[in-house]
């Protein structure tokens, strides 16, 4: 599920706005509620390792004002990360 969060003055992932089954629906709701000008999908390996897809929502000047997160479960049989 895609979850939309809005900056609350202290945290970017501060106020929960809504939950959607598609990325397009989540972006549409964020456009109405947050009115962002740029959406950037994160390609950081730390998010991928945790099974998360993150879309950062920014103002025109690049100030972050929200985010959309999708957490995915690990499939049975996937290799686990080594702790060595």
Secondary structure in CASP SS format (residue, H / E / C, confidence):
PFRMAT SS
TARGET T0000
AUTHOR 0000-0000-0000
METHOD secondary structure of the structure
MODEL  1
X C 1.00
X E 1.00
X E 1.00
X E 1.00
X E 1.00
X E 1.00
X C 1.00
X C 1.00
X C 1.00
X C 1.00
X C 1.00
X C 1.00
X C 1.00
X C 1.00
X E 1.00
X E 1.00
X E 1.00
X E 1.00
X E 1.00
X E 1.00
X C 1.00
X C 1.00
X H 1.00
X H 1.00
X H 1.00
X H 1.00
X H 1.00
X H 1.00
X H 1.00
X H 1.00
X H 1.00
X H 1.00
X H 1.00
X C 1.00
X C 1.00
X C 1.00
X C 1.00
X E 1.00
X E 1.00
X E 1.00
X E 1.00
X C 1.00
X C 1.00
X C 1.00
X H 1.00
X H 1.00
X H 1.00
X H 1.00
X H 1.00
X C 1.00
X C 1.00
X E 1.00
X E 1.00
X E 1.00
X E 1.00
X E 1.00
X E 1.00
X E 1.00
X C 1.00
X C 1.00
X C 1.00
X C 1.00
X C 1.00
X E 1.00
X E 1.00
X E 1.00
X E 1.00
X E 1.00
X E 1.00
X E 1.00
X E 1.00
X C 1.00
X C 1.00
X C 1.00
X C 1.00
X C 1.00
X C 1.00
X C 1.00
X C 1.00
X C 1.00
X C 1.00
X C 1.00
X C 1.00
X C 1.00
END
